[in-house]
């Protein structure tokens, strides 16, 4: 059984407890590990880099279970970093369950590598959506669709009420994980050849399961910058390091992706092909060709061919046509199509397609847990995908979201605030200072999402807010734009020092 890591347990008194000289720590009956041995492995002397280097040693077997680790002070002295940096790295390793603190005896490679429990609160998603009552008259922070623009779920349930085949669905544990009717529908317009299709409980569940299957402690994963905060939280829980790649209105920048592939040797590439959250950017046809070429070249020149995970979370409500790397790299791309924003979050359904080598481990592991996503809900989705009224509702929502986004974007432009044209339900608005802007809006009874949780890098060049325009009323646009203009120019009372 593991215990919560305590900074005092990470750096116990040395001489009388170790029975060894210098920086070498010897556990009774265990191996020794010298802090100097880390120098060759640690190329990135951040907390994430240190945790990744130690994690790779543990995963490869170079650090055997029971090996006693050097103290925080010894590692900090050897790597010429602060003890706080090493402590943060040790905490990440402990949260991943691969090291364990044993009081004053020291810290050891865990012989039973299972997480000791959930990490402490404070993840990016928690910062984005704190558990507090909303007292704001206008809430643009939520990132969710307008309930009034979703198809009528009760109509689908009524229509299916007399379907005798539903009884067969509810009676078996051994049926197909994907309804044949649903598979036929989605394959008709799937972006590439999918060797395997399955259904999971929403896009984030799919990303979670794919990362868990293919990413290990110490790995790196290429992500968009800015990025959807739960992706970064998931990587943190896996002990993996995100490698940020900047983007423009057409998606990831090819030259920056090439650098990331050459220097980080990532275990996966994670992206959103359209209506990217938070920027609303969508891949262009040219950008898909450029990114595919970069990925193919990296596979040849550097032997780097990480799986590509695409999260099409806004399928149905995005105006941009779907452009996917699956069309050019089908043997490496897993594409996720979610129906939460278009048909309702409570359906909890996403179709996932890609190569069997990438999806079979997910499907097999899932059979030991929930097994499959409700076929009853799949039947509801099939009805809504084929029912003319439901299809018209989704098309109407797509048009309404575009109109609301454009109205606010143009109103902000009149106040001198340039905002890129965005697809989906979000706008990424530049501000002089995130905290000052949030305070200014709060004073006006308006809530926005802070940009910080979306940023992969610690000190972005420009602060932003994310605004969800899904439920924005046209009558509020002009007033809202005026308040946003004031907020965008607000400066902090105490100016923060930005690092170069």
VENGI-V209282 format. One record per helix or strand. SS is the DSSP state (@ for helix, = for strand). FROM is the first residue (numbers start at 1). TO is the last residue. If there is no record, write none. Layout:
SS:FROM:TO
SS:FROM:TO
//
This chain:
@:7:10
@:15:18
=:24:26
=:32:34
@:35:38
@:47:60
=:68:68
@:72:79
@:83:95
=:99:101
@:103:105
=:107:109
@:124:128
=:138:139
@:147:149
@:153:160
@:165:169
@:180:187
=:196:200
@:203:214
=:220:225
@:229:238
=:241:248
=:251:252
@:254:264
=:268:271
@:285:301
=:307:312
@:325:327
=:333:338
@:340:343
@:345:347
=:350:354
@:356:366
@:375:386
@:388:414
=:426:431
@:434:443
=:446:447
=:449:450
@:452:454
=:463:468
@:474:489
//
